[in-house]
Amino acid sequence: MITTLDDTMKEHIEQALEEAKQTNQSVIVSRVKEVDAINPLHFYASGEKLFFGERFIWSTPERDFTLIGLGKEHVFENNKTSERFSDIESEWKRLNKKIVSNYTQQLGTGPLLFGGFSFDPSKEKNTLWQNFPEAKFVLPTMMLTRLNHKTFITVNRMITPYDQLDDCIKHFEQTLEVSFHPIDCEKVNEFSEIEYQTSQWLKAVEKATNDIKEEKIDKVVLAREVHLKFTEEINSNNVISRLQKEQPTSFIFGLENGNQNFVGATPERLIKKVDQEVSSTCLAGSIKRGKTKKQDLVLGEQLLNDRKNLIEHTIVVKMIKEALNECCYEIISPKAPALLKTKSIQHLYTPVKGYIKKGNSLLSLVDKLHPTPALGGFPKQKAIEKIRELEPMHRGWYAAPIGWIDHEDNGEFVVAIRSGLLEGHNAALFAGCGVVAESDPKSEYLETKIKLKPMLSALGGLENEW
């Protein structure tokens, strides 16, 4: 795929090796080359043999931008309860100053990190999430970028003071044979299902509703989890393929962490930054899709005029605009929400845009926005404390920021909802709902059932009675 090196690239490697020896610090070198079109999913699947447990995938709605990462040339992680966002940023900036690269100016190429954070680092971990740190980002060894109908391959290398020139050159001449991997989207994988502490969750919704009526808090989001055990081992390549096919209006993400793979199809952008322009998405308030076009329109109109959902949505819009106002100027958003429709559910949707002020960064915006009232509640700190008190599960990375950041502070993060943690024959799926004064536990439970459908369908399990 990328084979022979030109003299200029060899000079870059020699310079980086010399700098590493002189400073006694590693230097990132990235080689980027445009190649003939490659199916991103084939690239992802072809990397399984060499890079199992070290792959990631990211694609935007309508699949106009896709990243596939293989291997881990360098890993940034920490388990801090505070300053984890700024620490990741500082470590990345420190290495950025030592990059020698022939990267193009194409967005999403060159040295780039992919990763995310846990929802709440102050909550004690359980066994399900014990191998996930509170923050983890990966610089891939090899990465495919698909953008504007063009395909680029980036190869990264952390050159240390002890590396040999010939080994470094061979690293950049490595190839990956990409082959066609048939995807079986029709096969049904039978499963057994365990709902995790459902009765406790229903009581938690009731308790939260009473607290809101007593004006102790305005809104809180409570999530629950479902554990599935399949008769056959889960094929994450097939799961991701189905998500891309079935959820065209959602962001698709997947991050392997050893034998586990955190995968999802989220409709909710947290923040995107390209140069100085930033954009966020307010997504709160939902209703099911109709079985016919007419029924779907009726349900959509019902959502647009539903008091409970409008209150929930207004809280989210208010918080996001206030957060961006502190670090951006020219905040722009429509006065009323529209509808965003996915395969199983439709949401109230309000986009917000602005321009970042000097002294702020992408990860500082992630820190400021997480968690939004759509996934935490309002007021922010009280909602987090209420979730710790009432929620009978550990969220891990569910509902937390996941995404990418490049060497020029461009990037995008989404909220990791409609997601599941896959391992072998097992999957843990997560779904939550916003609780306000008008909430009814049974209705909220049914809403979570709808929100579990994207992952359940992608796992090939919807044929079962569930």
Secondary structure, 3 states (H helix, E strand, C coil): CCCCCCHHHHHHHHHHHHHHHHHCCCEEEEEEEEECCCCHHHHHHHCHHHHCCCEEEEECHHHCEEEEEECCCEEEEECCCCCHHHHHHHHHHHHHCCCEECCCCCCCCCCEEEEEECCCCCCCCCCCCCCCCCEEEEECCEEEEEECCEEEEEEEEEECCCCCHHHHHHHHCCCCCCCCCCCCCCCCCCEEEEEECHHHHHHHHHHHHHHHHCCCCCEEEEEEEEEEEECCCCCHHHHHHHHHHHCCCCEEEEEEECCEEEEEEECCEEEEEECCEEEEEEEEEEEECCCCHHHHHHHHHHHHCCHHHHHHHHHHHHHHHHHHHHHEEEEECCCCCEEEECCCEEEEEEEEEEEECCCCCHHHHHHHHCCCCCCCEECHHHHHHHHHHHCCCCCCCCCCEEEEEECCCCEEEEECCCEEEEECCEEEEEEEEEECCCCCHHHHHHHHHHHHHHHHHHCCCCCCCC
